[in-house]
């Protein structure tokens, strides 16, 4: 049985799904403000999942999936928070 922890995959999956949706949405809508707001919503949801996962990592040490092949530790989650906040700043500018 494969050990899958979906919470460990939730931040990158949220970014992937929201970015795919926004790219398809931007093909049909010419107003860039709507796409920017949707991008910010996707980034904030991903940041929320990262914060929840970070709190679990502080309690348990690390969260793994696929038999320790995918690890989420505090260092990688902190780096993920910095990248997401950088993307938010880039969209707002």
C-alpha positions in Angstrom: 0.0 0.0 0.0 1.4 3.4 -1.0 1.6 5.9 1.8 0.2 9.2 0.4 -0.2 12.3 2.7 -2.3 14.7 0.6 -1.5 17.6 3.0 2.1 17.4 2.0 1.1 17.8 -1.6 -1.5 20.5 -1.1 0.7 23.6 -1.5 2.2 22.6 -4.9 -1.1 21.1 -6.1 -2.9 24.3 -5.3 -0.4 26.3 -7.2 -0.6 23.9 -10.2 -4.4 23.8 -10.3 -4.8 27.6 -9.8 -2.2 28.4 -12.4 -3.7 26.1 -15.0 -7.1 27.6 -14.4 -5.8 31.1 -14.6 -4.0 30.5 -17.8 -7.1 29.1 -19.4 -9.3 31.9 -17.9 -6.9 34.6 -19.2 -7.3 33.3 -22.8 -11.0 34.4 -22.7 -11.0 37.4 -20.5 -9.1 40.6 -21.5 -9.2 42.3 -18.1 -5.9 41.6 -16.3 -7.1 42.7 -12.9 -9.5 39.7 -12.7 -6.6 37.3 -13.5 -4.4 39.1 -10.9 -7.1 38.7 -8.2 -7.5 35.0 -9.1 -3.7 34.5 -9.0 -3.6 36.2 -5.5 -6.4 33.9 -4.3 -4.5 30.8 -5.5 -1.3 32.0 -3.8 -3.1 32.8 -0.5 -4.7 29.4 -0.5 -1.3 27.8 -1.1 0.2 29.9 1.6 -2.5 28.8 4.0 -1.8 25.1 3.3 1.9 25.8 3.8 1.2 27.4 7.2 -0.9 24.5 8.3 1.7 22.0 7.1 4.4 24.1 8.8 2.6 23.8 12.2 2.3 20.0 11.7 6.0 19.8 10.9 6.9 21.8 14.1 5.0 19.1 16.1 6.2 16.0 14.3 9.6 17.0 12.8 8.7 16.3 9.2 5.8 15.1 7.1 6.5 12.5 4.4 4.7 10.8 1.6 5.4 7.9 -0.8 7.5 6.0 1.8 9.8 8.9 2.7 10.4 9.8 -1.0 8.7 13.2 -0.6 9.6 15.1 2.5 8.2 18.4 3.9 10.5 19.8 6.6 10.6 23.2 8.1 13.4 24.4 5.8 11.6 23.5 2.6 8.3 25.0 3.9 10.1 28.2 4.9 11.6 28.5 1.5 8.1 27.8 0.0 6.7 30.7 2.1 9.4 33.0 0.8 8.7 32.1 -2.8 4.9 32.5 -2.4 5.3 35.9 -0.8 7.7 37.0 -3.5 5.1 36.0 -6.1 2.4 37.9 -4.3 4.6 41.0 -4.2 5.4 40.6 -8.0 1.7 40.4 -8.8 0.9 43.4 -6.7 3.6 45.5 -8.4 
